Amino acid sequence: DAKTTQPPSMDCAEGRAANLPCNHSTISGNEYVYWYRQIHSQGPQYIIHGLKNNETNEMASLIITEDRKSSTLILPHATLRDTAVYYCIVRVLGGSYIPTFGRGTSLIVHP
Amino acid sequence: NAGVTQTPKFRVLKTGQSMTLLCAQDMNHEYMYWYRQDPGMGLRLIHYSVGEGTTAKGEVPDGYNVSRLKKQNFLLGLESAAPSQTSVYFCASSYSWWSQGRDGNQPQHFGDGTRLSIL
């Protein structure tokens, strides 16, 4: 399986940028990197995805390294409502195509 | 603007009882999924469906059955509930399978979960 490694927890001051890292060293050339987040007691919410170019949308920016072995999700101006668990996901290798959600990173945004 | 709706939101069962969780989506999605999430854990895929009338096993299918008789509904059944099945269950749907869209832009849409306790 294509595994991802994320720090279990991070914190960030409100108004500052939150940079959430993800390692995916076994990613293959045609696999996408997806980011989701899960706010307490809610279902996961799609944030952004990318293949090899950096991506930006209204929620966040995704920076993927040139070798594609790691990526960073950037929340440019974190708010208290961004406190959530953030999941970095890549498509599973081996043809099983079952998306895997790991434990993610618990981001706490404090005042 | 319903998206994915799960019914019920909460339920308490006794060991051995049976029940069915309902997931309904109004986005005309082909793919639907059932996950469970235990405290401190990520989501684990139980079963999924790639279209009306079809279902397949995920990572943790034992003790569960599913049916997809209508495109918009995906049912998860527990025939004989066990305490180990105490969990939060999430349903999701997507237009196509994950990153196999034209540009990978086929994210899953999730419901708000069903909290199930089995005593």
Interface residues (C-beta under 8 A of the other chain):
Chain A: E31 Y32 Y34 Y36 S41 Q42 G43 P44 Q45 Y46 H49 L51 Y87 R91 Y97 I98 P99 T100 F101 G102 R103 G104
Chain B: V4 Y35 G40 M41 G42 L43 R44 L45 Y48 G58 E59 F90 A92 W97 W98 S99 Q100 G104 N105 P107 Q108 H109 F110 G111 D112 G113
